[in-house]
Amino acid sequence: MVKTLQGDFKPTMALRKPGVITPSVYQWTGESPGLDIMNRAREWESKEGVYCVSVAFGFAYADVPDVGATVIAVTDNNTKLAEKVAQDMSDFIWNLREPFAGKKLPKTEEGVKLAVDYAEKKLTPVIIADHSDRMGDSTWVLQELMEQSAKNFCVASISDPTTVEKIKSESRVGESVTVKVGGYSPCFSGEPVTVSGEVEYLSELQYKAVGPMGTGSVNKLGLSAVIGFGVNNHLVITSTLHQLLDNAIFEAVGLNYDELDIIAIKSRVHFRAFYESEAGAIVVVDAPGLGPADLSQHDFKNLPEKIYPIR
């Protein structure tokens, strides 16, 4: 900015849209092809005259004509170079469209079965990431874990302030309880699931993040409860939507993290900063929800005439 105001730098930009739309869960830059795309941008930035190459993967759930990836190249008063860089990046993304935007994730039943298989092979902890639950009350994964008789699992968490208040008014820690949890928007979140077990925790919950994402920040989840049921199974119910990013919550509610084989969470990408090296296996499931990987579930009306993989 200073150089621009002093007349020593003239920002000159070019923009391209490669015609590729990707759900948020595919946009992780820690592995290919997202990593390849960003590495190519950094490579261009290292060249003389190229000031900045910005890649915006885009928000796939916006039903607007401008949806999809965008590339902006910035040079110092060099239109030809800016156009060259932007076009190269756009072509690069388009050539990677199949592995980047055309892949498929396992649906709920298949994904949970895969997680159970990994757990039986001792590839623990197995992380099941329910990436499409943007309200926090989805029960699809919990229901499937119960139907497949999974054990040593924890669902952390389901947002249900009504049920937490009900537990507080009727039960105490150590007592038995039967409650219906989640599923407030059945078409997206599934039906409420009945859980019977022991109240293991009931209090205002807060803990300090210990992983790379938000290290040291305090998560305040409001009145929360943990119900223990089945064979070392646990359900964390919070008053607010919560995205688990590390393992600090387990100590906060008195659970032994090392005894858990499967941990089901609500997260798309951020959890990987901690669990990519911590987990024995990761299964990202495409459960029904407001942010699915399968974009054909949405009735788009305002997209461009050609955009991969929808059109």
C-alpha positions in Angstrom: 0.0 0.0 0.0 2.8 2.4 0.9 4.6 1.7 -2.4 1.4 2.2 -4.3 0.7 5.6 -2.6 4.3 6.6 -3.3 4.0 5.8 -6.9 6.5 2.9 -6.8 4.0 0.1 -7.4 1.0 -0.1 -9.7 -1.2 -3.1 -8.9 -2.3 -4.7 -12.1 -4.8 -7.6 -11.9 -6.3 -10.4 -14.0 -9.1 -12.7 -12.9 -10.2 -16.1 -14.1 -12.9 -18.6 -13.2 -12.0 -22.1 -14.2 -15.6 -23.4 -14.0 -15.1 -25.8 -11.1 -17.3 -26.0 -8.0 -16.1 -27.8 -4.9 -17.8 -28.5 -1.5 -15.9 -27.1 1.5 -14.9 -30.6 2.6 -12.8 -31.0 -0.6 -10.9 -27.7 -0.2 -8.3 -28.9 2.3 -4.8 -27.7 1.2 -2.8 -30.2 3.2 -3.0 -32.9 0.5 -3.4 -33.1 -3.3 -5.0 -31.7 -5.3 -5.6 -28.6 -3.1 -1.9 -28.7 -2.1 -0.8 -28.8 -5.7 -3.0 -25.8 -6.6 -1.6 -23.7 -3.8 2.0 -24.8 -4.5 1.6 -23.6 -8.1 0.3 -20.3 -6.8 3.4 -20.0 -4.5 5.6 -20.9 -7.4 4.3 -18.1 -9.5 4.6 -15.7 -6.6 8.3 -16.5 -6.5 8.8 -15.2 -10.0 9.9 -11.6 -10.8 7.1 -9.2 -11.3 4.3 -11.4 -9.7 3.2 -9.8 -6.5 0.3 -12.1 -5.4 -1.7 -15.1 -6.7 -5.0 -15.5 -4.8 -7.0 -18.7 -5.2 -10.5 -18.7 -3.8 -12.0 -22.1 -4.0 -15.5 -20.7 -3.4 -18.5 -21.5 -1.3 -20.5 -24.2 -3.1 -23.8 -23.6 -1.4 -24.4 -20.2 -2.7 -26.9 -20.3 -5.6 -25.4 -17.4 -7.5 -23.9 -17.0 -11.0 -20.5 -16.2 -9.6 -20.2 -19.5 -7.7 -17.1 -21.7 -8.0 -13.3 -21.2 -7.9 -11.7 -17.8 -8.7 -8.1 -16.9 -9.4 -6.7 -13.4 -9.1 -3.2 -12.6 -10.2 -1.5 -9.3 -9.2 1.6 -7.9 -10.9 3.4 -4.6 -10.9 2.1 -2.8 -13.9 2.3 -5.8 -16.2 -1.1 -6.7 -17.7 0.3 -9.4 -20.0 2.0 -11.2 -17.1 -1.1 -11.0 -14.9 -3.2 -12.5 -17.7 -0.7 -15.2 -18.2 -0.5 -16.2 -14.6 -4.3 -16.1 -14.1 -4.9 -18.2 -17.2 -2.2 -20.8 -16.2 -3.8 -21.2 -12.7 -7.2 -21.5 -14.2 -6.1 -24.1 -16.7 -4.3 -26.0 -13.9 -7.4 -26.1 -11.7 -9.5 -27.2 -14.7 -7.1 -30.0 -15.5 -7.4 -31.2 -11.9 -11.2 -31.0 -11.8 -11.8 -34.8 -11.6 -9.7 -35.5 -8.4 -10.6 -32.1 -7.0 -14.3 -31.9 -7.5 -15.5 -35.2 -9.0 -14.7 -37.6 -6.2 -17.3 -39.2 -4.0 -17.4 -39.8 -0.2 -19.1 -42.7 1.5 -22.6 -42.2 2.6 -23.5 -42.7 6.3 -24.0 -46.5 6.4 -21.0 -47.3 4.3 -18.8 -44.8 6.2 -19.7 -46.1 9.6 -19.1 -49.6 8.5 -15.7 -48.6 7.3 -15.0 -46.9 10.6 -16.0 -50.1 12.6 -13.8 -52.2 10.3 -10.8 -49.9 11.0 -11.5 -50.0 14.7 -11.5 -53.8 14.7 -8.1 -53.7 12.9 -6.9 -51.4 15.8 -6.4 -48.4 13.6 -7.5 -46.2 16.4 -8.7 -43.7 17.1 -10.9 -43.7 14.1 -12.3 -40.2 13.3 -15.7 -40.1 11.7 -16.2 -36.5 10.3 -19.8 -35.5 9.7 -18.9 -32.5 7.5 -22.3 -31.5 6.3 -24.0 -30.9 9.7 -24.0 -27.1 9.9 -26.7 -26.9 12.6 -25.0 -29.4 15.0 -28.2 -31.5 15.7 -27.7 -34.2 13.1 -28.3 -37.7 14.3 -27.5 -39.8 11.2 -24.1 -40.9 12.4 -25.2 -41.6 16.0 -28.1 -43.7 14.7 -25.9 -45.7 12.4 -23.3 -46.4 15.1 -26.0 -47.8 17.3 -27.6 -49.8 14.5 -24.2 -51.4 13.7 -23.6 -52.2 17.4 -20.4 -50.2 17.4 -18.6 -50.0 20.8 -16.0 -47.8 22.5 -17.2 -44.8 20.6 -18.0 -41.2 21.4 -20.1 -38.7 19.5 -18.7 -35.3 20.3 -21.1 -33.7 20.0 -24.8 -33.1 19.3 -26.2 -29.6 19.9 -29.5 -29.9 21.8 -30.0 -27.3 24.6 -33.6 -28.5 25.2 -32.5 -32.0 26.0 -29.6 -30.8 28.2 -32.1 -28.7 30.2 -34.4 -31.7 30.5 -31.6 -33.8 31.9 -30.7 -31.1 34.4 -34.3 -30.8 35.6 -34.9 -34.5 36.0 -31.5 -36.2 36.7 -28.2 -36.0 38.4 -24.7 -37.4 37.6 -24.7 -41.1 38.2 -28.4 -41.6 37.6 -30.1 -43.4 34.7 -31.8 -41.3 32.0 -33.7 -41.9 28.7 -33.9 -38.9 26.4 -34.5 -38.1 22.7 -31.6 -36.2 21.2 -31.2 -34.0 18.1 -33.1 -34.2 14.8 -34.8 -30.9 14.9 -34.8 -30.6 11.1 -35.7 -34.2 10.0 -35.0 -33.6 6.2 -31.5 -32.6 7.0 -30.7 -33.7 10.5 -32.4 -37.1 10.8 -35.0 -38.1 13.4 -34.5 -37.6 17.1 -32.6 -40.6 18.6 -33.6 -42.2 21.9 -30.6 -42.8 24.2 -30.8 -44.6 27.5 -27.8 -44.7 29.8 -26.0 -43.0 32.7 -25.5 -39.3 33.2 -21.7 -39.1 33.3 -21.3 -35.3 33.2 -23.7 -32.4 33.7 -22.3 -28.9 34.0 -21.3 -25.7 32.2 -18.6 -26.9 29.9 -15.6 -25.0 28.8 -12.1 -26.1 27.9 -8.9 -24.8 26.4 -7.8 -25.8 22.9 -4.5 -27.7 22.8 -4.2 -28.4 19.1 -2.8 -26.3 16.2 -6.2 -24.8 15.6 -6.9 -22.0 18.1 -4.2 -23.1 20.5 -5.0 -21.8 24.0 -8.4 -20.4 23.1 -11.3 -21.2 25.5 -14.3 -23.0 24.1 -17.5 -22.2 26.1 -20.2 -24.7 25.2 -22.8 -23.8 27.8 -24.7 -26.3 29.9 -23.6 -29.7 28.6 -24.2 -33.4 29.4 -22.5 -36.7 28.7 -24.5 -39.9 28.6 -22.7 -43.3 28.8 -24.5 -46.2 27.2 -23.8 -49.6 25.6 -20.2 -50.9 25.6 -18.2 -47.9 26.6 -20.2 -45.6 24.3 -20.6 -41.9 25.1 -22.7 -39.0 23.8 -21.7 -35.4 24.4 -24.7 -33.1 24.3 -24.0 -29.4 24.2 -26.1 -26.2 24.3 -24.2 -24.8 21.3 -22.9 -26.1 17.9 -19.4 -27.4 18.5 -16.6 -28.3 16.0 -14.1 -30.6 17.7 -10.6 -29.7 16.8 -8.4 -31.7 19.3 -8.8 -34.0 22.2 -9.1 -31.5 25.1 -12.8 -31.9 25.5 -12.5 -35.5 26.7 -10.5 -34.6 29.8 -12.9 -31.7 30.5 -15.9 -34.1 30.7 -14.0 -36.9 32.4 -13.7 -39.3 29.6 -10.7 -41.5 28.9 -9.6 -40.6 25.4 -7.2 -43.5 25.1 -10.1 -46.0 25.6 -12.1 -44.7 22.6 -11.9 -46.5 19.3 -14.2 -44.3 17.3 -14.8 -40.5 17.7 -17.6 -39.0 15.6 -17.3 -35.2 15.2 -18.8 -32.3 13.3 -16.1 -30.8 11.2 -15.1 -30.5 7.5 -11.4 -29.7 7.4 -10.2 -27.9 10.5 -10.0 -31.1 12.6 -7.2 -32.4 10.4 -4.6 -30.0 11.9 -4.6 -32.2 15.0 -6.0 -35.5 13.9 -4.1 -36.0 10.6 -1.2 -37.3 12.7 -3.1 -38.4 15.8 -5.8 -40.6 14.2 -5.3 -44.2 13.2 -7.8 -43.6 10.4 -10.1 -40.9 9.2 -13.5 -41.5 7.6 -15.3 -38.5 6.1 -19.0 -39.4 5.6 -21.4 -37.7 3.3 -24.4 -37.8 5.6 -27.5 -35.8 4.7 -27.2 -32.1 5.7 -27.1 -28.5 4.7 -23.6 -28.8 3.3 -23.3 -32.1 1.5 -20.4 -33.2 -0.7 -22.9 -34.5 -3.2 -24.0 -31.1 -4.6 -26.7 -32.8 -6.7 -28.8 -32.8 -3.5 -29.4 -29.1 -3.9 -31.8 -27.6 -6.4 -29.5 -24.9 -7.9 -31.3 -22.3 -10.2 -28.7 -19.6 -10.8 -25.5 -21.4 -11.6 -23.5 -20.6 -14.7 -24.3 -22.7 -17.9 -21.2 -24.8 -17.5 -19.6 -25.7 -14.2 -18.0 -29.0 -13.2 -19.2 -31.4 -11.9 -22.9 -30.2 -11.9 -23.2 -29.1 -15.5 
